[in-house]
Amino acid sequence: MAVYVNQPLVPITYLRPKQALFERVASAVEGGRNLAGQTVSMAITGGGYVRCTYSDCVLERDDTERHEVVEWLAQRGNGSFRFFTVPIINRDIGPFPSINGRKRPVITGIPHSDGSLFSDGSGYSQATVFGKVLSTASVGAGQMSIRLYGAARDLRWSDWFSILHPTKGWRAYAYWEVISKSAQGSEIVGGVDLSYRDYTLAIGPALREAVSAGDYVEFSAPRCVMKFAPDFSLSTGFSGFLSARPTLQFVEAF
């Protein structure tokens, strides 16, 4: 039986890709043609999968560790039977607040209650936007209800988010319709008064595993358990001065 939890995280921002592409590949079948000669398409409930491509990662002469990471990805991923946890980069697109002129999905440098930091000068980190499931939804469900905290804007067109399922691990979803939303409210969470709205969302792909009220919904760093695309193999190497521009292609793991 495949294991989807505790799979290693791909340090994709460290590899500095020039382009990132994310796609929910839909699943549909076509029926016969109507009198106008057009086929009738029907979506398959629960079908489809997530796919992403990171193109032209930047590796140069002094980036020896980046070359090692790419070699590790090739040795682990080629053959498309071992899994990774792959981030979906949405930090400049999601509903995050602007702090010092830039969207911030995560705040870092948070001190202890006495104002001190760790010995290395770092502090705690906290997502600026996060959610929780409001009501139980079964595996294969195409909609879910969530409470979203701290968003700088309403959910409107589409955003990526993820859920850590007990068996299926991290899975990425995107909503394609906001079915309903509540008026803004506030709630004390972890000793902090946070604003929130409740949403009912139509999502894709369908839920990979049932969710329960209170389950955490990750907006600040969505991710998904994936593997190399079956028709993809990562070659390693470089041109002069250790320059390389590898491309990575992942599909959702099943």
C-alpha atoms as a printed R data frame, in Angstrom:
    type eleno elety resid chain resno       x      y       z
1   ATOM     1    CA   MET     A     1   0.000  0.000   0.000
2   ATOM     2    CA   ALA     A     2   1.353  3.431  -0.941
3   ATOM     3    CA   VAL     A     3   2.327  5.786   1.855
4   ATOM     4    CA   TYR     A     4   1.381  9.430   1.290
5   ATOM     5    CA   VAL     A     5   2.167 11.025   4.656
6   ATOM     6    CA   ASN     A     6   5.554 12.342   5.809
7   ATOM     7    CA   GLN     A     7   6.923 12.593   2.285
8   ATOM     8    CA   PRO     A     8   9.916 14.977   1.905
9   ATOM     9    CA   LEU     A     9   9.233 18.586   0.959
10  ATOM    10    CA   VAL     A    10  10.733 19.764  -2.329
11  ATOM    11    CA   PRO     A    11  12.642 23.038  -1.612
12  ATOM    12    CA   ILE     A    12  11.329 24.594  -4.777
13  ATOM    13    CA   THR     A    13  11.922 28.273  -3.947
14  ATOM    14    CA   TYR     A    14  15.554 27.390  -3.167
15  ATOM    15    CA   LEU     A    15  15.907 26.113  -6.738
16  ATOM    16    CA   ARG     A    16  14.717 29.473  -8.137
17  ATOM    17    CA   PRO     A    17  12.475 28.395 -11.043
18  ATOM    18    CA   LYS     A    18  11.826 31.057 -13.662
19  ATOM    19    CA   GLN     A    19   8.288 29.841 -14.301
20  ATOM    20    CA   ALA     A    20   5.692 27.955 -12.269
21  ATOM    21    CA   LEU     A    21   2.581 26.364 -13.787
22  ATOM    22    CA   PHE     A    22  -0.262 24.781 -11.799
23  ATOM    23    CA   GLU     A    23  -3.197 22.954 -13.283
24  ATOM    24    CA   ARG     A    24  -6.158 20.942 -12.174
25  ATOM    25    CA   VAL     A    25  -6.564 18.487 -15.033
26  ATOM    26    CA   ALA     A    26 -10.290 17.890 -15.381
27  ATOM    27    CA   SER     A    27 -11.846 14.532 -16.188
28  ATOM    28    CA   ALA     A    28 -14.780 14.282 -18.560
29  ATOM    29    CA   VAL     A    29 -16.358 11.968 -21.116
30  ATOM    30    CA   GLU     A    30 -18.161 12.827 -24.306
31  ATOM    31    CA   GLY     A    31 -21.525 11.479 -25.337
32  ATOM    32    CA   GLY     A    32 -23.065 11.362 -28.782
33  ATOM    33    CA   ARG     A    33 -23.594 14.370 -31.019
34  ATOM    34    CA   ASN     A    34 -26.741 16.493 -30.849
35  ATOM    35    CA   LEU     A    35 -28.680 17.793 -33.851
36  ATOM    36    CA   ALA     A    36 -26.239 20.691 -34.184
37  ATOM    37    CA   GLY     A    37 -23.390 18.204 -34.566
38  ATOM    38    CA   GLN     A    38 -21.855 19.056 -31.196
39  ATOM    39    CA   THR     A    39 -20.784 16.511 -28.616
40  ATOM    40    CA   VAL     A    40 -22.176 16.641 -25.104
41  ATOM    41    CA   SER     A    41 -19.472 16.618 -22.399
42  ATOM    42    CA   MET     A    42 -20.070 15.248 -18.925
43  ATOM    43    CA   ALA     A    43 -17.754 15.702 -15.944
44  ATOM    44    CA   ILE     A    44 -16.791 12.611 -13.957
45  ATOM    45    CA   THR     A    45 -17.397 13.194 -10.251
46  ATOM    46    CA   GLY     A    46 -14.179 12.715  -8.309
47  ATOM    47    CA   GLY     A    47 -12.070 12.645 -11.436
48  ATOM    48    CA   GLY     A    48  -9.142 14.800 -12.430
49  ATOM    49    CA   TYR     A    49  -5.852 15.465 -10.690
50  ATOM    50    CA   VAL     A    50  -3.365 18.230  -9.882
51  ATOM    51    CA   ARG     A    51  -0.332 18.819 -12.088
52  ATOM    52    CA   CYS     A    52   2.491 21.360 -11.776
53  ATOM    53    CA   THR     A    53   5.651 22.275 -13.659
54  ATOM    54    CA   TYR     A    54   8.609 24.332 -12.441
55  ATOM    55    CA   SER     A    55  10.670 25.467 -15.411
56  ATOM    56    CA   ASP     A    56  14.272 26.636 -15.773
57  ATOM    57    CA   CYS     A    57  15.498 26.354 -12.186
58  ATOM    58    CA   VAL     A    58  18.621 28.517 -11.863
59  ATOM    59    CA   LEU     A    59  21.816 26.662 -10.914
60  ATOM    60    CA   GLU     A    60  25.199 28.328 -11.267
61  ATOM    61    CA   ARG     A    61  28.858 27.749 -10.359
62  ATOM    62    CA   ASP     A    62  28.575 28.605  -6.664
63  ATOM    63    CA   ASP     A    63  25.307 26.698  -6.215
64  ATOM    64    CA   THR     A    64  26.824 23.308  -5.478
65  ATOM    65    CA   GLU     A    65  24.129 22.412  -2.953
66  ATOM    66    CA   ARG     A    66  21.420 23.229  -5.499
67  ATOM    67    CA   HIS     A    67  23.112 20.793  -7.893
68  ATOM    68    CA   GLU     A    68  22.985 18.191  -5.088
69  ATOM    69    CA   VAL     A    69  19.281 18.814  -4.539
70  ATOM    70    CA   VAL     A    70  18.545 18.303  -8.234
71  ATOM    71    CA   GLU     A    71  20.589 15.092  -8.237
72  ATOM    72    CA   TRP     A    72  18.577 13.888  -5.204
73  ATOM    73    CA   LEU     A    73  15.309 14.695  -6.986
74  ATOM    74    CA   ALA     A    74  16.437 12.678 -10.000
75  ATOM    75    CA   GLN     A    75  17.607  9.665  -8.006
76  ATOM    76    CA   ARG     A    76  14.461  9.601  -5.873
77  ATOM    77    CA   GLY     A    77  11.887 10.630  -8.461
78  ATOM    78    CA   ASN     A    78  12.841  9.020 -11.777
79  ATOM    79    CA   GLY     A    79  10.583  6.111 -12.510
80  ATOM    80    CA   SER     A    80   7.599  7.940 -11.015
81  ATOM    81    CA   PHE     A    81   7.058  5.584  -8.085
82  ATOM    82    CA   ARG     A    82   8.456  7.576  -5.125
83  ATOM    83    CA   PHE     A    83   6.587 10.571  -3.755
84  ATOM    84    CA   PHE     A    84   7.369 14.151  -2.718
85  ATOM    85    CA   THR     A    85   5.432 16.907  -0.999
86  ATOM    86    CA   VAL     A    86   5.425 19.704  -3.575
87  ATOM    87    CA   PRO     A    87   4.644 23.352  -2.698
88  ATOM    88    CA   ILE     A    88   2.276 25.430  -4.799
89  ATOM    89    CA   ILE     A    89   3.689 28.957  -4.830
90  ATOM    90    CA   ASN     A    90   0.876 31.444  -4.273
91  ATOM    91    CA   ARG     A    91   2.494 33.893  -1.850
92  ATOM    92    CA   ASP     A    92   2.042 36.933  -4.118
93  ATOM    93    CA   ILE     A    93  -1.454 35.969  -5.306
94  ATOM    94    CA   GLY     A    94  -3.415 34.678  -2.309
95  ATOM    95    CA   PRO     A    95  -5.638 36.726   0.066
96  ATOM    96    CA   PHE     A    96  -2.725 37.794   2.256
97  ATOM    97    CA   PRO     A    97  -2.233 41.164   3.976
98  ATOM    98    CA   SER     A    98   0.391 43.627   2.730
99  ATOM    99    CA   ILE     A    99   3.092 44.386   5.289
100 ATOM   100    CA   ASN     A   100   5.841 46.863   4.380
101 ATOM   101    CA   GLY     A   101   4.638 46.938   0.791
102 ATOM   102    CA   ARG     A   102   4.564 43.192   0.172
103 ATOM   103    CA   LYS     A   103   2.015 40.430   0.602
104 ATOM   104    CA   ARG     A   104   2.887 38.271   3.594
105 ATOM   105    CA   PRO     A   105   1.455 34.747   3.870
106 ATOM   106    CA   VAL     A   106   3.640 34.182   6.950
107 ATOM   107    CA   ILE     A   107   4.934 36.486   9.706
108 ATOM   108    CA   THR     A   108   8.330 35.546  11.159
109 ATOM   109    CA   GLY     A   109  10.405 36.773  14.088
110 ATOM   110    CA   ILE     A   110   7.608 36.448  16.660
111 ATOM   111    CA   PRO     A   111   9.193 36.530  20.182
112 ATOM   112    CA   HIS     A   112   8.384 34.566  23.326
113 ATOM   113    CA   SER     A   113   5.870 36.069  25.744
114 ATOM   114    CA   ASP     A   114   8.713 37.851  27.555
115 ATOM   115    CA   GLY     A   115   9.888 39.504  24.324
116 ATOM   116    CA   SER     A   116  12.975 37.324  23.860
117 ATOM   117    CA   LEU     A   117  13.951 35.375  20.742
118 ATOM   118    CA   PHE     A   118  15.706 32.058  20.297
119 ATOM   119    CA   SER     A   119  19.474 31.950  20.819
120 ATOM   120    CA   ASP     A   120  20.118 32.309  17.067
121 ATOM   121    CA   GLY     A   121  18.027 35.484  16.918
122 ATOM   122    CA   SER     A   122  15.046 33.872  15.226
123 ATOM   123    CA   GLY     A   123  11.525 33.687  16.554
124 ATOM   124    CA   TYR     A   124   8.292 31.862  15.930
125 ATOM   125    CA   SER     A   125   6.382 32.080  12.646
126 ATOM   126    CA   GLN     A   126   2.653 32.332  12.088
127 ATOM   127    CA   ALA     A   127   0.456 32.128   9.000
128 ATOM   128    CA   THR     A   128  -1.394 35.385   8.367
129 ATOM   129    CA   VAL     A   129  -4.327 33.607   6.689
130 ATOM   130    CA   PHE     A   130  -5.656 30.163   7.597
131 ATOM   131    CA   GLY     A   131  -8.935 28.322   7.809
132 ATOM   132    CA   LYS     A   132 -10.796 25.465   9.407
133 ATOM   133    CA   VAL     A   133 -13.474 23.104   8.152
134 ATOM   134    CA   LEU     A   134 -16.939 24.017   9.438
135 ATOM   135    CA   SER     A   135 -18.822 20.788   8.791
136 ATOM   136    CA   THR     A   136 -18.137 17.186   7.847
137 ATOM   137    CA   ALA     A   137 -17.744 16.441   4.142
138 ATOM   138    CA   SER     A   138 -17.309 12.962   2.712
139 ATOM   139    CA   VAL     A   139 -14.641 11.645   0.379
140 ATOM   140    CA   GLY     A   140 -15.493 12.658  -3.184
141 ATOM   141    CA   ALA     A   141 -17.430 15.755  -2.091
142 ATOM   142    CA   GLY     A   142 -17.320 18.621  -4.565
143 ATOM   143    CA   GLN     A   143 -18.050 21.358  -2.067
144 ATOM   144    CA   MET     A   144 -17.077 22.188   1.499
145 ATOM   145    CA   SER     A   145 -17.671 24.850   4.142
146 ATOM   146    CA   ILE     A   146 -14.766 26.645   5.808
147 ATOM   147    CA   ARG     A   147 -14.097 29.538   8.163
148 ATOM   148    CA   LEU     A   148 -11.271 31.733   6.890
149 ATOM   149    CA   TYR     A   149  -9.288 33.892   9.316
150 ATOM   150    CA   GLY     A   150  -7.232 37.014   8.615
151 ATOM   151    CA   ALA     A   151  -7.833 37.378   4.881
152 ATOM   152    CA   ALA     A   152  -7.092 40.798   3.411
153 ATOM   153    CA   ARG     A   153  -9.784 40.302   0.761
154 ATOM   154    CA   ASP     A   154 -12.798 38.095   0.264
155 ATOM   155    CA   LEU     A   155 -12.500 34.810  -1.594
156 ATOM   156    CA   ARG     A   156 -13.802 35.609  -5.054
157 ATOM   157    CA   TRP     A   157 -12.451 33.961  -8.248
158 ATOM   158    CA   SER     A   158 -10.141 31.155  -7.172
159 ATOM   159    CA   ASP     A   159  -7.301 30.415  -4.751
160 ATOM   160    CA   TRP     A   160  -5.281 27.299  -3.957
161 ATOM   161    CA   PHE     A   161  -5.372 25.747  -0.499
162 ATOM   162    CA   SER     A   162  -4.511 22.358   0.974
163 ATOM   163    CA   ILE     A   163  -5.559 19.923   3.674
164 ATOM   164    CA   LEU     A   164  -3.398 17.377   5.491
165 ATOM   165    CA   HIS     A   165  -5.435 14.169   5.317
166 ATOM   166    CA   PRO     A   166  -4.582 11.336   7.756
167 ATOM   167    CA   THR     A   167  -4.150  8.747   4.972
168 ATOM   168    CA   LYS     A   168  -3.828 10.665   1.684
169 ATOM   169    CA   GLY     A   169  -1.402 13.232   3.135
170 ATOM   170    CA   TRP     A   170  -1.261 16.794   1.843
171 ATOM   171    CA   ARG     A   171  -3.692 17.391  -1.012
172 ATOM   172    CA   ALA     A   172  -4.180 20.594  -2.976
173 ATOM   173    CA   TYR     A   173  -7.556 22.027  -3.933
174 ATOM   174    CA   ALA     A   174  -8.841 25.175  -5.610
175 ATOM   175    CA   TYR     A   175 -12.348 26.580  -5.477
176 ATOM   176    CA   TRP     A   176 -14.089 27.522  -8.707
177 ATOM   177    CA   GLU     A   177 -17.215 29.093  -7.215
178 ATOM   178    CA   VAL     A   178 -18.062 30.857  -3.967
179 ATOM   179    CA   ILE     A   179 -21.506 29.436  -3.278
180 ATOM   180    CA   SER     A   180 -22.115 31.555  -0.187
181 ATOM   181    CA   LYS     A   181 -20.285 33.741   2.306
182 ATOM   182    CA   SER     A   182 -21.208 35.184   5.681
183 ATOM   183    CA   ALA     A   183 -20.879 38.650   7.097
184 ATOM   184    CA   GLN     A   184 -17.537 39.353   8.737
185 ATOM   185    CA   GLY     A   185 -17.196 38.237  12.335
186 ATOM   186    CA   SER     A   186 -14.422 37.971  14.903
187 ATOM   187    CA   GLU     A   187 -13.169 35.210  17.169
188 ATOM   188    CA   ILE     A   188 -10.431 34.757  19.743
189 ATOM   189    CA   VAL     A   189  -7.890 32.251  18.369
190 ATOM   190    CA   GLY     A   190  -4.757 31.535  20.376
191 ATOM   191    CA   GLY     A   191  -5.365 34.607  22.490
192 ATOM   192    CA   VAL     A   192  -5.660 36.893  19.424
193 ATOM   193    CA   ASP     A   193  -8.863 38.508  18.175
194 ATOM   194    CA   LEU     A   194  -9.092 37.547  14.466
195 ATOM   195    CA   SER     A   195 -11.600 38.547  11.811
196 ATOM   196    CA   TYR     A   196 -13.221 35.796   9.752
197 ATOM   197    CA   ARG     A   197 -15.810 34.957   7.140
198 ATOM   198    CA   ASP     A   198 -17.555 31.624   6.584
199 ATOM   199    CA   TYR     A   199 -17.662 30.271   3.039
200 ATOM   200    CA   THR     A   200 -19.260 27.415   1.162
201 ATOM   201    CA   LEU     A   201 -17.028 26.621  -1.810
202 ATOM   202    CA   ALA     A   202 -17.288 24.475  -4.922
203 ATOM   203    CA   ILE     A   203 -13.879 22.839  -5.173
204 ATOM   204    CA   GLY     A   204 -11.773 20.780  -7.511
205 ATOM   205    CA   PRO     A   205 -10.549 18.172  -7.443
206 ATOM   206    CA   ALA     A   206 -13.134 16.464  -5.240
207 ATOM   207    CA   LEU     A   207 -12.071 15.709  -1.664
208 ATOM   208    CA   ARG     A   208  -9.504 12.910  -1.593
209 ATOM   209    CA   GLU     A   209 -10.509 11.978   1.945
210 ATOM   210    CA   ALA     A   210 -13.374 12.885   4.287
211 ATOM   211    CA   VAL     A   211 -12.926 15.986   6.443
212 ATOM   212    CA   SER     A   212 -14.371 16.821   9.851
213 ATOM   213    CA   ALA     A   213 -15.350 20.066  11.531
214 ATOM   214    CA   GLY     A   214 -12.267 21.770  12.928
215 ATOM   215    CA   ASP     A   215  -9.742 20.306  10.455
216 ATOM   216    CA   TYR     A   216  -7.053 22.835   9.514
217 ATOM   217    CA   VAL     A   217  -7.127 24.402   6.042
218 ATOM   218    CA   GLU     A   218  -3.737 25.642   4.786
219 ATOM   219    CA   PHE     A   219  -3.788 28.824   2.712
220 ATOM   220    CA   SER     A   220  -0.346 30.314   3.406
221 ATOM   221    CA   ALA     A   221   1.675 27.399   1.990
222 ATOM   222    CA   PRO     A   222  -0.507 25.010  -0.034
223 ATOM   223    CA   ARG     A   223   1.154 21.755  -1.058
224 ATOM   224    CA   CYS     A   224   0.348 18.356  -2.494
225 ATOM   225    CA   VAL     A   225   1.767 14.832  -2.424
226 ATOM   226    CA   MET     A   226   3.080 14.300  -5.940
227 ATOM   227    CA   LYS     A   227   5.437 12.245  -8.063
228 ATOM   228    CA   PHE     A   228   7.267 12.857 -11.303
229 ATOM   229    CA   ALA     A   229   4.976 12.737 -14.305
230 ATOM   230    CA   PRO     A   230   5.112  9.204 -15.800
231 ATOM   231    CA   ASP     A   231   6.514 10.494 -19.110
232 ATOM   232    CA   PHE     A   232   9.119 12.713 -17.394
233 ATOM   233    CA   SER     A   233  12.673 11.864 -16.372
234 ATOM   234    CA   LEU     A   234  15.007 14.390 -14.758
235 ATOM   235    CA   SER     A   235  18.479 14.492 -16.287
236 ATOM   236    CA   THR     A   236  21.331 16.005 -14.313
237 ATOM   237    CA   GLY     A   237  24.413 17.739 -15.609
238 ATOM   238    CA   PHE     A   238  25.601 21.209 -16.563
239 ATOM   239    CA   SER     A   239  27.223 23.350 -19.227
240 ATOM   240    CA   GLY     A   240  30.305 25.504 -18.724
241 ATOM   241    CA   PHE     A   241  30.815 27.056 -15.287
242 ATOM   242    CA   LEU     A   242  28.355 24.555 -13.745
243 ATOM   243    CA   SER     A   243  25.369 26.346 -15.270
244 ATOM   244    CA   ALA     A   244  22.131 24.347 -15.497
245 ATOM   245    CA   ARG     A   245  18.427 25.097 -16.006
246 ATOM   246    CA   PRO     A   246  16.506 21.919 -15.107
247 ATOM   247    CA   THR     A   247  12.717 21.665 -15.363
248 ATOM   248    CA   LEU     A   248  10.596 19.632 -12.928
249 ATOM   249    CA   GLN     A   249   7.228 18.082 -13.812
250 ATOM   250    CA   PHE     A   250   4.982 16.655 -11.085
251 ATOM   251    CA   VAL     A   251   1.548 15.012 -10.984
252 ATOM   252    CA   GLU     A   252  -0.618 14.198  -7.984
253 ATOM   253    CA   ALA     A   253   0.328 10.872  -6.415
254 ATOM   254    CA   PHE     A   254  -2.115  7.942  -6.313
